[in-house]
Amino acid sequence: MLKVFRSNCTRLFELTLQTLEKGAWLKLVNPTPEELEQVVAATGCPLDFLKAALDEEERSRIELDEDFMLVITNIPVTRGHDSYDTLPLGIILTPEFIITVCLEANDVLADFNPENARAFSTFKKTRFLFQILYKSAALYLKYLKQINRRTDEIERYLRRSMQNKEIFQLLELQKGLTYFAASLRSNGIVLEKLLRLRSTSQVQHLIKIYEEDEDLLEDVIIENKQAIEMVEMYSRILNGMMDTFTSIISNNLNRVMKFLASMTIILAIPTMVASFMGMNVDIPLGGIHGGFLATLLFAGAVTALSAFGLWRKDMF
């Protein structure tokens, strides 16, 4: 899908490639080969830059060409309940346009819509780039808070019942935190490189950083570092929680096995007495009236003593 927008500080207009204007934003979402070729013809952007973000395994990086700069950042996405992942987003700056390329529609770019047109300007390419990066960092923080709340909910469930379902949910959250940690670190490297590039003459015609833009970039770096710290903290909490509940499950299993072993011992005593007294030979008390009752009392007394001894040793 290809859409072209341009803002005028108050409104966001949708254009086409035929009515393309300077300062426009070309938004590509899972583009077809034909759409890529059309963008190349309209903007002169290298095809490799456009295809770079279409690889799900692409890592965050910056690539410079003579009149183009490619910034690839990994953004957070949800894959369903308790499932989080990251996705590469390509942002290409040209002397006249800004181009975004992504495999899927996402919440990062969805916030840049006609309703919020006053908050951004497509023709201020550098600031628009930093706003996209800031939105990505803020979305990481939002999803991390969701993961933390969900972890607390699962912990309350696990305190009442030890089910495999909750353990798998914790594992899914832990996997999402792992993806976030790797992406945030690589995003941090890209942000630091952008901070160094602000005074490089090589990109002055592509990036013009004013004081407000520099403050925004520093805010993005701070948000990214905060997200990294939160990921590390939540990962340690989640790892400790999984280890703790694994130990609790093992301990509960040991208690069940101990109880079953004690019951086996207790039930074996009357079974053994009944086996001896039920032999088809002459046995003690065999000809005495009330011998059966005496045998039952003897078996019951031995069983009770054994149960008391096991109870004293905390086997129940």
Disulfide bonds with the S-S distance in Angstrom:
none
